Amino acid sequence: MEKRIFLSSPHMSGNEQKYINDAFETNWIAPLGPNVNAFEEELAAYAETAGAAVTSSGTAAIHLAMELLGVGQGDTVFCASLTFVASANPILYLGAEPVFIDSEEETWNMSPKALACAMEEAKAEGKLPKAVIVVNLYGQSAKMDELMAICGAYGVPMIEDAAESLGSFYKGKKSGSFGQYGIYSFNGNKIITTSGGGALVSNDLDALAQSRFLATQARDAAKHYQHSVVGYNYRMSNILAGVGRAQLEVLEERVQARRNVFDRYMEALGDIQGVHFMPELEGTYSNRWLTALTLDPKLIKVTPYELIDALEAENIEARPVWKPLHMQPLFEGSKFYPHAEDGVVSERLFAEGICLPSGSNITVEEQERVVRVIRRVLSD
């Protein structure tokens, strides 16, 4: 069996050990410390936001953002349906009710048309959402101008889930810097990693200070341990923040590497009728975190699952596109707004989509292996 090719494995820069050693030499092993402070400053500078607060995960950052917006029992939160469950789980943590919004074709992300319909109905019912969670799928920015205009018209704050899109741009502006709060993830499979971790970015420095308070068990300013509100253990360790600092230094290289991977797949597979790659909206620049494509069942008889199984037989990891959250058993009965009456875009993308190995450290030879299997299976 040939060496396994992973979907998106960690890619170290070689400079991480320097920051880790600094933490050991100064005995800053416990959570918080100089690496945490510096990583927050460097991340905010990159995102071009006033500040950043690093956390134990991207999920924790979403939870804190909703806490800051006052989401609670009985509230509703609108969320993109075509995303990983972590985008919506914090809605349930707070006792709120998720309402899911379909995708549209040009970005695979939240449909402005569906969001406008959901907002109009919510206003008529006298119950606007406390927040809208927009997700930038696989590195591609959603239609931020249209979505922000809708949120602004109804006075509803936006949380931008940029867990997959650090390093992407929308009309020259950094992904994650839109809306009231932006979220990044540094999970092991992301474009840069801290092993596990995330960040909340915002231009509201007071809110970020409050997020740090909540993330460190909400300890009041007293000599003894005093707590007046519920807090969480959500801060990043000084060691992992050191890993993040080294990773952030090579972010632009990682983005270019993944875009090169996408281009090679496009060149090698783009001639196959029925293969359609995830589009890049005009005026945007995707980090191409994962190369995703669809197989048109009218032209290709092989299903995504059959192709995934064939790749696995060759020790190659591939995955389906996210299963829409409105289809998940966890969210059974939740309200959902489709993009159009005659078809649900997110359900079609799930049925026809596949994500290919896309790591910034995949070699040309490994990618050629993937391509050979795909062409053989699709030609059978």
C-alpha positions as CSV (number, residue, x, y, z in Angstrom):
1,M,0.0,0.0,0.0
2,E,1.3,3.4,-1.0
3,K,1.8,6.2,1.6
4,R,-1.5,7.7,2.7
5,I,-2.6,11.0,1.2
6,F,-4.6,13.1,3.7
7,L,-7.4,15.5,3.0
8,S,-5.6,18.4,4.7
9,S,-2.8,17.6,7.1
10,P,-0.9,20.1,9.4
11,H,2.0,21.8,7.6
12,M,4.7,23.2,10.0
13,S,6.9,26.0,9.0
14,G,10.0,25.0,11.1
15,N,9.9,28.1,13.2
16,E,7.3,26.9,15.7
17,Q,9.9,25.3,18.0
18,K,11.5,28.8,18.6
19,Y,8.3,30.1,20.2
20,I,7.7,26.9,22.1
21,N,11.2,27.0,23.5
22,D,10.7,30.6,24.5
23,A,7.6,29.5,26.5
24,F,9.6,26.7,28.2
25,E,12.6,28.8,28.9
26,T,10.5,31.5,30.6
27,N,8.2,28.9,32.2
28,W,5.1,30.4,30.6
29,I,3.5,26.9,30.3
30,A,0.1,27.7,31.8
31,P,-2.6,29.4,29.7
32,L,-2.0,33.0,28.8
33,G,1.4,34.6,28.5
34,P,3.6,36.6,26.0
35,N,2.9,34.4,23.0
36,V,-0.8,34.8,23.6
37,N,-0.6,38.6,23.7
38,A,1.7,38.7,20.7
39,F,-0.4,36.3,18.7
40,E,-3.5,38.4,19.3
41,E,-1.7,41.6,18.2
42,E,-0.3,39.9,15.1
43,L,-3.6,38.3,14.1
44,A,-5.5,41.6,14.5
45,A,-2.8,43.4,12.4
46,Y,-3.3,40.7,9.7
47,A,-7.1,40.8,9.8
48,E,-7.0,44.6,9.9
49,T,-9.3,44.7,12.9
50,A,-8.9,46.7,16.1
51,G,-8.2,43.6,18.1
52,A,-8.3,39.8,18.5
53,A,-8.9,37.4,21.3
54,V,-7.5,33.9,20.8
55,T,-9.5,30.9,22.2
56,S,-9.4,27.2,22.7
57,S,-11.3,26.6,19.5
58,G,-13.3,28.3,16.7
59,T,-16.5,26.9,18.3
60,A,-15.6,28.7,21.6
61,A,-15.2,31.9,19.6
62,I,-18.6,31.6,18.1
63,H,-20.1,30.8,21.5
64,L,-18.5,33.9,23.0
65,A,-19.6,36.1,20.1
66,M,-23.2,35.1,20.6
67,E,-22.9,35.6,24.4
68,L,-21.6,39.1,23.7
69,L,-24.7,39.7,21.5
70,G,-27.0,38.6,24.3
71,V,-28.3,35.5,22.6
72,G,-30.3,33.5,25.1
73,Q,-33.3,31.2,25.8
74,G,-36.0,31.6,23.3
75,D,-34.1,33.7,20.8
76,T,-33.6,32.8,17.2
77,V,-30.3,32.9,15.3
78,F,-30.1,32.6,11.5
79,C,-27.3,30.4,10.3
80,A,-26.0,29.1,6.9
81,S,-27.1,25.5,6.5
82,L,-24.2,24.2,4.3
83,T,-21.5,24.2,7.0
84,F,-19.9,22.1,9.8
85,V,-22.1,21.6,12.9
86,A,-19.8,23.8,15.0
87,S,-21.2,26.8,13.3
88,A,-24.6,26.1,14.9
89,N,-23.9,24.1,18.1
90,P,-23.3,27.2,20.2
91,I,-26.9,28.4,19.3
92,L,-28.1,25.3,21.3
93,Y,-25.6,25.9,24.1
94,L,-27.4,29.2,24.8
95,G,-30.9,27.8,24.6
96,A,-31.7,29.6,21.4
97,E,-33.4,28.3,18.2
98,P,-31.5,28.0,14.9
99,V,-33.1,28.9,11.6
100,F,-31.2,27.7,8.6
101,I,-30.6,29.5,5.3
102,D,-29.9,27.8,2.0
103,S,-26.9,28.4,-0.3
104,E,-26.8,30.0,-3.7
105,E,-24.9,28.8,-6.8
106,E,-22.2,31.5,-7.2
107,T,-20.4,31.0,-3.9
108,W,-22.1,27.9,-2.3
109,N,-22.7,30.2,0.7
110,M,-25.7,31.8,2.3
111,S,-28.3,33.0,-0.2
112,P,-29.1,36.7,0.1
113,K,-32.5,35.9,-1.5
114,A,-33.3,33.3,1.2
115,L,-32.0,35.5,4.0
116,A,-34.2,38.4,2.8
117,C,-37.2,36.1,2.8
118,A,-36.4,34.9,6.3
119,M,-35.9,38.4,7.6
120,E,-39.2,39.6,6.1
121,E,-41.1,36.8,7.7
122,A,-39.4,37.3,11.0
123,K,-40.2,40.9,11.1
124,A,-43.9,40.2,10.2
125,E,-44.0,37.8,13.2
126,G,-42.4,40.4,15.5
127,K,-39.3,38.2,16.2
128,L,-36.2,39.2,14.4
129,P,-33.1,37.1,15.0
130,K,-30.5,38.1,17.6
131,A,-27.7,37.4,15.1
132,V,-27.0,36.0,11.6
133,I,-24.1,33.5,11.2
134,V,-22.6,33.8,7.7
135,V,-20.1,31.1,6.8
136,N,-17.3,31.3,4.1
137,L,-17.3,27.7,2.9
138,Y,-14.0,26.1,1.9
139,G,-12.3,29.5,1.8
140,Q,-14.8,31.2,-0.5
141,S,-16.3,34.4,0.8
142,A,-20.1,34.7,0.8
143,K,-21.8,37.7,-0.9
144,M,-20.9,40.0,1.9
145,D,-22.2,43.2,0.4
146,E,-25.7,41.8,-0.1
147,L,-25.8,40.0,3.2
148,M,-24.5,42.9,5.2
149,A,-27.1,45.2,3.5
150,I,-29.9,42.9,4.6
151,C,-28.6,42.6,8.1
152,G,-28.2,46.3,8.3
153,A,-31.7,47.1,7.0
154,Y,-33.2,45.0,9.9
155,G,-30.6,46.0,12.5
156,V,-29.4,42.5,13.1
157,P,-25.7,41.9,13.8
158,M,-23.6,39.5,11.7
159,I,-21.1,37.0,13.0
160,E,-18.8,36.0,10.1
161,D,-17.7,32.4,10.5
162,A,-14.3,32.6,8.7
163,A,-13.1,29.3,10.2
164,E,-12.2,28.0,6.7
165,S,-11.3,31.3,5.0
166,L,-8.3,32.9,6.8
167,G,-6.2,34.4,4.1
168,S,-9.2,35.0,1.7
169,F,-10.3,38.4,0.5
170,Y,-13.7,39.9,-0.5
171,K,-13.3,43.0,-2.7
172,G,-9.8,43.7,-1.1
173,K,-11.0,43.3,2.5
174,K,-9.8,40.4,4.7
175,S,-12.2,37.6,5.3
176,G,-13.3,37.6,8.9
177,S,-13.3,41.4,9.2
178,F,-16.9,41.9,8.2
179,G,-19.8,42.1,10.5
180,Q,-19.6,42.7,14.3
181,Y,-17.5,39.7,15.0
182,G,-15.3,37.4,12.9
183,I,-14.3,33.9,13.8
184,Y,-11.2,31.9,12.8
185,S,-10.3,28.3,13.5
186,F,-6.8,26.9,14.0
187,N,-7.8,23.2,14.1
188,G,-5.3,20.7,12.8
189,N,-6.7,20.6,9.3
190,K,-7.0,24.3,8.8
191,I,-4.8,26.5,6.5
192,I,-2.7,27.3,9.6
193,T,-3.0,25.5,12.9
194,T,-2.3,25.7,16.6
195,S,-3.2,22.0,17.0
196,G,-6.5,23.2,18.4
197,G,-7.6,26.8,18.8
198,G,-9.5,29.7,17.4
199,A,-9.9,33.4,17.5
200,L,-12.5,36.2,17.8
201,V,-11.7,39.4,15.9
202,S,-13.6,42.7,16.1
203,N,-13.3,46.4,16.0
204,D,-15.1,46.6,19.4
205,L,-12.2,46.4,21.9
206,D,-14.5,46.6,25.0
207,A,-16.4,43.5,23.7
208,L,-13.1,41.7,23.1
209,A,-12.1,42.5,26.7
210,Q,-15.4,41.1,27.9
211,S,-14.8,38.0,25.8
212,R,-11.5,37.4,27.5
213,F,-13.2,37.8,30.9
214,L,-15.8,35.3,30.0
215,A,-13.2,32.9,28.5
216,T,-11.2,32.8,31.8
217,Q,-14.1,31.6,34.0
218,A,-15.5,35.2,34.5
219,R,-13.4,35.8,37.6
220,D,-14.3,39.1,39.2
221,A,-11.7,41.7,40.2
222,A,-11.2,40.5,43.7
223,K,-8.3,38.9,45.7
224,H,-10.4,35.9,46.4
225,Y,-12.1,33.8,43.7
226,Q,-15.4,35.6,43.1
227,H,-17.8,34.9,40.2
228,S,-21.0,36.9,39.4
229,V,-21.7,35.4,35.9
230,V,-21.2,32.1,34.2
231,G,-17.7,31.8,32.6
232,Y,-15.9,29.4,30.4
233,N,-12.5,27.8,30.1
234,Y,-11.9,29.0,26.6
235,R,-8.5,30.7,26.5
236,M,-5.5,29.5,24.4
237,S,-2.3,28.3,26.0
238,N,0.9,30.2,25.7
239,I,2.5,27.2,24.0
240,L,-0.1,26.8,21.3
241,A,-0.1,30.5,20.7
242,G,3.6,30.2,19.9
243,V,2.8,27.6,17.3
244,G,0.2,30.0,15.9
245,R,2.7,32.9,15.6
246,A,5.0,30.8,13.5
247,Q,2.1,29.6,11.4
248,L,0.8,33.1,10.8
249,E,4.2,34.1,9.4
250,V,3.8,31.7,6.5
251,L,0.0,32.2,5.9
252,E,0.4,33.8,2.5
253,E,2.7,30.9,1.3
254,R,0.1,28.4,2.5
255,V,-2.7,30.2,0.6
256,Q,-0.6,30.3,-2.6
257,A,0.2,26.6,-2.2
258,R,-3.5,25.6,-1.9
259,R,-4.4,27.8,-4.8
260,N,-1.7,26.0,-6.8
261,V,-3.3,22.7,-5.8
262,F,-6.7,23.8,-7.0
263,D,-5.2,25.0,-10.3
264,R,-3.5,21.6,-10.9
265,Y,-6.8,19.8,-10.2
266,M,-8.6,22.2,-12.6
267,E,-6.1,21.6,-15.3
268,A,-6.1,17.8,-14.9
269,L,-9.8,17.3,-14.5
270,G,-11.5,20.3,-16.0
271,D,-12.0,18.6,-19.4
272,I,-14.3,15.9,-18.0
273,Q,-17.9,16.6,-18.8
274,G,-20.0,16.8,-15.7
275,V,-17.2,17.8,-13.4
276,H,-17.8,21.3,-12.0
277,F,-15.4,23.0,-9.6
278,M,-16.5,25.3,-6.8
279,P,-16.6,28.8,-8.3
280,E,-14.7,31.9,-7.2
281,L,-17.0,34.9,-7.1
282,E,-15.7,37.9,-9.1
283,G,-14.0,40.4,-6.9
284,T,-13.0,37.7,-4.3
285,Y,-9.8,35.8,-3.6
286,S,-10.3,32.4,-2.1
287,N,-7.6,30.6,0.0
288,R,-8.9,27.4,-1.6
289,W,-8.7,25.7,1.8
290,L,-10.2,22.6,0.2
291,T,-10.7,21.9,-3.5
292,A,-14.3,21.0,-3.9
293,L,-16.2,19.9,-7.0
294,T,-19.5,18.4,-8.0
295,L,-20.3,15.4,-10.3
296,D,-23.3,16.0,-12.5
297,P,-25.5,12.8,-12.2
298,K,-26.9,13.5,-15.7
299,L,-23.4,13.1,-17.2
300,I,-21.5,11.0,-14.6
301,K,-22.9,7.7,-13.3
302,V,-20.3,7.5,-10.5
303,T,-21.6,9.0,-7.2
304,P,-19.4,11.0,-4.9
305,Y,-19.5,8.2,-2.3
306,E,-18.3,5.7,-4.9
307,L,-15.5,7.9,-5.9
308,I,-14.6,8.5,-2.2
309,D,-14.5,4.7,-1.7
310,A,-12.3,4.2,-4.8
311,L,-9.9,6.8,-3.5
312,E,-9.9,5.2,-0.1
313,A,-9.0,1.8,-1.6
314,E,-5.8,3.6,-2.9
315,N,-5.1,5.0,0.6
316,I,-6.3,8.5,-0.4
317,E,-8.6,10.5,1.9
318,A,-11.5,12.4,0.4
319,R,-14.8,13.5,1.9
320,P,-18.3,14.6,0.9
321,V,-19.4,18.2,1.0
322,W,-20.9,19.1,4.3
323,K,-24.3,17.6,5.0
324,P,-26.7,20.6,5.3
325,L,-27.6,21.3,8.9
326,H,-31.3,21.4,8.2
327,M,-31.0,17.7,7.2
328,Q,-29.2,16.7,10.4
329,P,-31.1,14.7,13.0
330,L,-29.9,17.1,15.7
331,F,-31.8,19.9,14.1
332,E,-34.9,18.0,13.0
333,G,-37.9,20.4,12.9
334,S,-35.8,23.6,12.6
335,K,-37.1,26.2,10.2
336,F,-35.3,26.3,6.8
337,Y,-35.5,28.9,4.0
338,P,-34.6,27.6,0.5
339,H,-32.9,29.7,-2.2
340,A,-35.7,28.9,-4.6
341,E,-39.1,27.0,-4.5
342,D,-38.0,24.6,-7.2
343,G,-34.8,23.4,-5.7
344,V,-32.6,23.5,-2.6
345,V,-29.1,24.4,-3.6
346,S,-27.4,23.1,-0.4
347,E,-29.0,19.7,-0.7
348,R,-27.9,19.4,-4.4
349,L,-24.3,20.3,-3.5
350,F,-24.3,17.7,-0.7
351,A,-25.7,15.0,-3.1
352,E,-23.2,15.8,-5.8
353,G,-20.1,17.3,-4.1
354,I,-16.7,15.9,-3.0
355,C,-13.7,17.5,-1.4
356,L,-10.3,16.3,-2.7
357,P,-6.9,16.2,-0.8
358,S,-5.8,19.8,-0.7
359,G,-3.1,20.3,1.8
360,S,-0.4,22.9,1.2
361,N,2.2,20.1,1.7
362,I,0.7,17.7,-0.9
363,T,3.4,17.0,-3.5
364,V,2.9,17.2,-7.3
365,E,3.5,13.4,-7.4
366,E,0.8,12.7,-4.8
367,Q,-1.7,14.9,-6.5
368,E,-1.0,13.1,-9.8
369,R,-1.8,9.9,-7.9
370,V,-5.2,11.3,-6.9
371,V,-5.9,12.5,-10.5
372,R,-5.1,9.1,-11.9
373,V,-7.6,7.4,-9.7
374,I,-10.3,9.9,-10.4
375,R,-9.8,9.7,-14.2
376,R,-9.8,5.9,-14.1
377,V,-13.0,5.7,-12.0
378,L,-14.9,8.3,-14.0
379,S,-14.0,6.7,-17.2
380,D,-15.2,3.2,-16.2
